[in-house]
Amino acid sequence: MTNKELLYIEDALGHENIMKSCSKTASTQLQDATLSSYMTELEKKHTELFNKFLNLL
């Protein structure tokens, strides 16, 4: 794997980590049950994507 590819993966990991934490925070703060549930699903999706990028290393 090239240095440029490693930098891309590192950047993608950072983005997914931010999206995961934002989704988690939003899901706990939302009062609407439907929106909260959707944000929880997004958190799970971003966790999966984070793990996929991590497995590339």
C-alpha positions as CSV (number, residue, x, y, z in Angstrom):
1,M,0.0,0.0,0.0
2,T,1.4,3.4,-0.9
3,N,1.8,6.3,1.4
4,K,-1.0,8.2,-0.4
5,E,-3.4,5.3,0.1
6,L,-2.5,5.1,3.8
7,L,-3.2,8.8,4.2
8,Y,-6.5,8.4,2.5
9,I,-7.5,5.5,4.9
10,E,-6.3,7.6,7.9
11,D,-8.5,10.5,6.7
12,A,-11.5,8.2,6.1
13,L,-11.1,6.7,9.6
14,G,-11.1,10.2,11.1
15,H,-14.3,11.2,9.2
16,E,-16.1,8.0,10.1
17,N,-15.1,8.4,13.7
18,I,-16.5,12.0,13.7
19,M,-19.7,10.8,12.0
20,K,-20.1,8.0,14.5
21,S,-19.7,10.2,17.5
22,C,-22.0,12.9,16.1
23,S,-24.7,10.3,15.3
24,K,-24.5,8.9,18.8
25,T,-24.7,12.3,20.4
26,A,-27.7,13.3,18.2
27,S,-29.5,10.0,19.0
28,T,-29.3,10.7,22.7
29,Q,-30.4,14.3,22.5
30,L,-33.3,13.9,20.1
31,Q,-36.8,13.7,21.6
32,D,-38.5,12.3,18.5
33,A,-38.3,8.5,18.8
34,T,-38.2,8.0,15.0
35,L,-35.3,10.4,14.5
36,S,-33.5,9.0,17.4
37,S,-33.8,5.5,16.0
38,Y,-32.6,6.7,12.6
39,M,-29.6,8.3,14.2
40,T,-28.8,5.1,16.1
41,E,-28.9,3.3,12.7
42,L,-26.5,5.8,11.2
43,E,-24.2,5.3,14.2
44,K,-24.2,1.6,13.5
45,K,-23.5,2.2,9.8
46,H,-20.6,4.5,10.5
47,T,-19.2,2.0,13.0
48,E,-19.3,-0.7,10.3
49,L,-17.6,1.6,7.8
50,F,-14.9,2.6,10.4
51,N,-14.2,-1.1,11.0
52,K,-14.0,-1.8,7.2
53,F,-11.5,0.9,6.7
54,L,-9.5,-0.3,9.8
55,N,-9.4,-3.8,8.4
56,L,-7.7,-2.4,5.3
57,L,-4.6,-1.8,7.4
